[in-house]
Amino acid sequence: DEEIVRTYTKMNRLGYLAGLQKPHIQTPMEYSELLGRAIPKITNSCQLIASMFAARRYGNREPINLHETDLKRAWYEVRFALFIRILQRLVFVTRTSSHRRS
């Protein structure tokens, strides 16, 4: 299912913008652990997305006992938390920049 691949790719992109870049040598599960350490409340959702992606991409099979609604729910939680972190980074950068000009 291409939706799994798209969701994992979007998680990576938002993670990057949130300051949580995935090293090229890191597996999907290792990256989900990195995200979970940075934002503990999304640990399970990140692991779900990563495991679904890994099963599809590397196992060339559909994830077992997981449904599209599980993926959507996990993505909603991860997306929201990463957007919050992105906004916090932007506010911090803006505040830091304005203090330097003063």
NULUMMAR-915898 format. One record per residue: residue in three letters; x, y negated, z of N, C-alpha, C in turn. Coordinates in Angstrom, 3 decimals, padded with zeros to 6 digits. Layout:
<recs>
(rec 'Ala', (X, Y, Z), (X, Y, Z), (X, Y, Z)) ...
</recs>
This chain:
<recs>
(rec 'Asp', (000.839, 001.190, 000.000), (000.000, 000.000, 000.000), (000.883, -001.252, 000.000)) (rec 'Glu', (000.693, -002.073, -000.998), (001.503, -003.287, -001.124), (001.226, -004.291, -000.011)) (rec 'Glu', (000.061, -004.193, 000.622), (-000.261, -005.110, 001.727), (000.733, -004.948, 002.875)) (rec 'Ile', (001.161, -003.729, 003.121), (002.145, -003.470, 004.177), (003.458, -004.165, 003.843)) (rec 'Val', (003.904, -004.029, 002.597), (005.156, -004.660, 002.168), (005.044, -006.180, 002.252)) (rec 'Arg', (003.920, -006.732, 001.806), (003.716, -008.190, 001.862), (003.714, -008.691, 003.309)) (rec 'Thr', (003.053, -007.955, 004.186), (002.982, -008.372, 005.583), (004.362, -008.354, 006.229)) (rec 'Tyr', (005.129, -007.314, 005.980), (006.481, -007.244, 006.548), (007.358, -008.372, 005.992)) (rec 'Thr', (007.222, -008.650, 004.710), (007.991, -009.734, 004.091), (007.617, -011.079, 004.703)) (rec 'Lys', (006.327, -011.302, 004.927), (005.886, -012.558, 005.546), (006.403, -012.662, 006.979)) (rec 'Met', (006.438, -011.544, 007.700), (006.967, -011.549, 009.061), (008.442, -011.962, 009.052)) (rec 'Asn', (009.188, -011.458, 008.085), (010.598, -011.834, 007.955), (010.763, -013.317, 007.649)) (rec 'Arg', (009.949, -013.830, 006.739), (010.054, -015.243, 006.353), (009.720, -016.165, 007.516)) (rec 'Leu', (008.637, -015.860, 008.222), (008.282, -016.695, 009.378), (009.311, -016.541, 010.490)) (rec 'Gly', (009.831, -015.339, 010.655), (010.890, -015.131, 011.642), (012.101, -016.002, 011.346)) (rec 'Tyr', (012.457, -016.069, 010.088), (013.573, -016.920, 009.664), (013.304, -018.380, 010.026)) (rec 'Leu', (012.106, -018.865, 009.690), (011.755, -020.254, 010.000), (011.689, -020.509, 011.508)) (rec 'Ala', (011.424, -019.450, 012.256), (011.358, -019.561, 013.712), (012.738, -019.439, 014.354)) (rec 'Gly', (013.779, -019.306, 013.521), (015.139, -019.193, 014.044), (015.529, -017.772, 014.398)) (rec 'Leu', (014.796, -016.816, 013.877), (015.038, -015.400, 014.172), (015.319, -014.660, 012.875)) (rec 'Gln', (016.439, -014.976, 012.269), (016.782, -014.404, 010.967), (017.168, -012.947, 011.109)) (rec 'Lys', (016.731, -012.134, 010.156), (017.060, -010.715, 010.128), (018.403, -010.508, 009.431)) (rec 'Pro', (019.380, -009.980, 010.166), (020.643, -009.637, 009.494), (020.401, -008.553, 008.442)) (rec 'His', (021.147, -008.598, 007.361), (020.940, -007.656, 006.257), (021.135, -006.202, 006.678)) (rec 'Ile', (021.969, -005.961, 007.671), (022.251, -004.583, 008.080), (021.225, -004.035, 009.071)) (rec 'Gln', (020.284, -004.864, 009.484), (019.313, -004.448, 010.486), (018.142, -003.680, 009.865)) (rec 'Thr', (017.737, -002.611, 010.529), (016.589, -001.838, 010.058), (015.303, -002.587, 010.428)) (rec 'Pro', (014.186, -002.229, 009.807), (012.923, -002.870, 010.178), (012.609, -002.726, 011.673)) (rec 'Met', (012.869, -001.561, 012.248), (012.581, -001.359, 013.673), (013.516, -002.198, 014.546)) (rec 'Glu', (014.770, -002.325, 014.155), (015.698, -003.171, 014.915), (015.259, -004.632, 014.848)) (rec 'Tyr', (014.780, -005.056, 013.686), (014.303, -006.439, 013.561), (013.056, -006.658, 014.414)) (rec 'Ser', (012.181, -005.670, 014.458), (010.990, -005.820, 015.300), (011.387, -005.928, 016.771)) (rec 'Glu', (012.440, -005.233, 017.163), (012.937, -005.340, 018.535), (013.504, -006.731, 018.799)) (rec 'Leu', (014.213, -007.289, 017.829), (014.749, -008.647, 017.958), (013.604, -009.644, 018.166)) (rec 'Leu', (012.563, -009.531, 017.351), (011.414, -010.422, 017.484), (010.740, -010.229, 018.837)) (rec 'Gly', (010.606, -008.988, 019.252), (009.978, -008.688, 020.529), (010.756, -009.205, 021.720)) (rec 'Arg', (012.076, -009.185, 021.635), (012.882, -009.754, 022.723), (012.724, -011.271, 022.785)) (rec 'Ala', (012.598, -011.892, 021.627), (012.444, -013.347, 021.574), (011.043, -013.773, 022.010)) (rec 'Ile', (010.040, -012.997, 021.639), (008.638, -013.307, 021.959), (007.994, -012.006, 022.455)) (rec 'Pro', (008.145, -011.698, 023.729), (007.714, -010.397, 024.254), (006.256, -010.022, 023.975)) (rec 'Lys', (005.365, -010.990, 023.926), (003.950, -010.636, 023.754), (003.629, -010.063, 022.365)) (rec 'Ile', (004.548, -010.182, 021.412), (004.293, -009.631, 020.076), (005.085, -008.355, 019.794)) (rec 'Thr', (005.719, -007.809, 020.816), (006.548, -006.622, 020.630), (005.789, -005.494, 019.934)) (rec 'Asn', (004.635, -005.130, 020.469), (003.886, -004.000, 019.907), (003.425, -004.272, 018.478)) (rec 'Ser', (002.980, -005.490, 018.221), (002.520, -005.828, 016.873), (003.676, -005.801, 015.871)) (rec 'Cys', (004.824, -006.314, 016.270), (006.000, -006.275, 015.388), (006.411, -004.840, 015.101)) (rec 'Gln', (006.381, -003.996, 016.134), (006.742, -002.593, 015.946), (005.759, -001.886, 015.021)) (rec 'Leu', (004.491, -002.222, 015.148), (003.480, -001.619, 014.276), (003.733, -001.993, 012.817)) (rec 'Ile', (003.950, -003.280, 012.570), (004.208, -003.746, 011.201), (005.473, -003.096, 010.646)) (rec 'Ala', (006.531, -003.078, 011.447), (007.803, -002.506, 010.995), (007.683, -001.002, 010.739)) (rec 'Ser', (006.984, -000.299, 011.610), (006.860, 001.157, 011.415), (006.004, 001.480, 010.189)) (rec 'Met', (004.949, 000.700, 009.963), (004.131, 000.905, 008.767), (004.949, 000.625, 007.509)) (rec 'Phe', (005.748, -000.442, 007.552), (006.591, -000.790, 006.412), (007.626, 000.313, 006.154)) (rec 'Ala', (008.305, 000.747, 007.216), (009.350, 001.766, 007.057), (008.765, 003.071, 006.516)) (rec 'Ala', (007.595, 003.452, 007.011), (006.969, 004.689, 006.523), (006.648, 004.578, 005.040)) (rec 'Arg', (006.178, 003.419, 004.648), (005.794, 003.217, 003.244), (007.020, 003.077, 002.348)) (rec 'Arg', (007.971, 002.259, 002.762), (009.125, 001.947, 001.912), (010.146, 003.072, 001.882)) (rec 'Tyr', (010.512, 003.591, 003.035), (011.601, 004.560, 003.095), (011.115, 006.002, 003.136)) (rec 'Gly', (009.905, 006.213, 003.653), (009.371, 007.565, 003.698), (008.526, 007.870, 002.483)) (rec 'Asn', (008.255, 006.822, 001.702), (007.425, 006.942, 000.497), (006.107, 007.651, 000.805)) (rec 'Arg', (005.537, 007.279, 001.952), (004.271, 007.871, 002.355), (003.425, 006.820, 003.063)) (rec 'Glu', (002.163, 007.094, 003.153), (001.254, 006.206, 003.876), (001.435, 006.429, 005.373)) (rec 'Pro', (001.371, 005.377, 006.174), (001.457, 005.544, 007.622), (000.308, 006.420, 008.131)) (rec 'Ile', (000.611, 007.265, 009.078), (-000.371, 008.193, 009.617), (-001.248, 007.495, 010.671)) (rec 'Asn', (-002.539, 007.706, 010.585), (-003.502, 007.217, 011.575), (-003.495, 005.716, 011.796)) (rec 'Leu', (-003.088, 004.980, 010.820), (-003.119, 003.532, 010.939), (-004.009, 002.974, 009.839)) (rec 'His', (-004.763, 001.977, 010.188), (-005.725, 001.419, 009.265), (-005.371, -000.022, 008.936)) (rec 'Glu', (-005.960, -000.493, 007.870), (-005.724, -001.869, 007.442), (-006.115, -002.872, 008.522)) (rec 'Thr', (-007.137, -002.553, 009.299), (-007.534, -003.477, 010.378), (-006.450, -003.571, 011.442)) (rec 'Asp', (-005.741, -002.458, 011.695), (-004.623, -002.499, 012.648), (-003.533, -003.438, 012.141)) (rec 'Leu', (-003.245, -003.339, 010.861), (-002.229, -004.195, 010.254), (-002.653, -005.659, 010.327)) (rec 'Lys', (-003.886, -005.945, 009.982), (-004.370, -007.331, 010.014), (-004.344, -007.902, 011.416)) (rec 'Arg', (-004.751, -007.124, 012.394), (-004.743, -007.579, 013.784), (-003.311, -007.863, 014.248)) (rec 'Ala', (-002.405, -006.958, 013.927), (-000.999, -007.140, 014.307), (-000.423, -008.383, 013.634)) (rec 'Trp', (-000.715, -008.554, 012.339), (-000.198, -009.705, 011.603), (-000.738, -011.013, 012.178)) (rec 'Tyr', (-001.995, -011.037, 012.536), (-002.585, -012.247, 013.118), (-001.830, -012.641, 014.391)) (rec 'Glu', (-001.557, -011.675, 015.242), (-000.856, -011.948, 016.496), (000.571, -012.430, 016.248)) (rec 'Val', (001.282, -011.747, 015.358), (002.672, -012.111, 015.052), (002.722, -013.483, 014.385)) (rec 'Arg', (001.865, -013.691, 013.414), (001.845, -014.970, 012.686), (001.604, -016.138, 013.635)) (rec 'Phe', (000.633, -016.016, 014.503), (000.303, -017.084, 015.443), (001.499, -017.393, 016.350)) (rec 'Ala', (002.109, -016.366, 016.917), (003.242, -016.569, 017.823), (004.445, -017.182, 017.101)) (rec 'Leu', (004.700, -016.738, 015.879), (005.834, -017.295, 015.130), (005.559, -018.742, 014.717)) (rec 'Phe', (004.323, -019.068, 014.350), (003.987, -020.461, 014.034), (004.210, -021.356, 015.251)) (rec 'Ile', (003.814, -020.894, 016.417), (004.035, -021.666, 017.645), (005.528, -021.904, 017.847)) (rec 'Arg', (006.323, -020.875, 017.659), (007.774, -021.027, 017.828), (008.354, -021.992, 016.788)) (rec 'Ile', (007.862, -021.931, 015.562), (008.317, -022.859, 014.519), (007.988, -024.292, 014.917)) (rec 'Leu', (006.776, -024.512, 015.379), (006.376, -025.862, 015.805), (007.232, -026.347, 016.979)) (rec 'Gln', (007.517, -025.467, 017.911), (008.370, -025.839, 019.044), (009.763, -026.224, 018.560)) (rec 'Arg', (010.281, -025.500, 017.595), (011.598, -025.845, 017.035), (011.561, -027.205, 016.351)) (rec 'Leu', (010.494, -027.478, 015.602), (010.374, -028.766, 014.916), (010.282, -029.913, 015.907)) (rec 'Val', (009.510, -029.726, 016.966), (009.382, -030.772, 017.993), (010.728, -030.997, 018.664)) (rec 'Phe', (011.439, -029.926, 018.965), (012.746, -030.042, 019.602), (013.725, -030.788, 018.696)) (rec 'Val', (013.746, -030.429, 017.416), (014.647, -031.093, 016.464), (014.291, -032.571, 016.349)) (rec 'Thr', (013.006, -032.881, 016.279), (012.562, -034.270, 016.177), (012.964, -035.059, 017.417)) (rec 'Arg', (012.759, -034.484, 018.588), (013.135, -035.171, 019.835), (014.628, -035.368, 019.920)) (rec 'Thr', (015.384, -034.338, 019.553), (016.837, -034.441, 019.600), (017.326, -035.518, 018.639)) (rec 'Ser', (016.758, -035.585, 017.455), (017.150, -036.586, 016.460), (016.827, -037.997, 016.947)) (rec 'Ser', (015.671, -038.183, 017.533), (015.288, -039.521, 017.980), (016.122, -039.973, 019.172)) (rec 'His', (016.565, -039.059, 020.005), (017.426, -039.420, 021.133), (018.810, -039.825, 020.659)) (rec 'Arg', (019.283, -039.222, 019.606), (020.603, -039.563, 019.079), (020.611, -040.954, 018.458)) (rec 'Arg', (019.493, -041.363, 017.892), (019.418, -042.684, 017.264), (019.327, -043.798, 018.300)) (rec 'Ser', (018.834, -043.478, 019.483), (018.643, -044.511, 020.509), (019.933, -044.997, 021.101)) 
</recs>
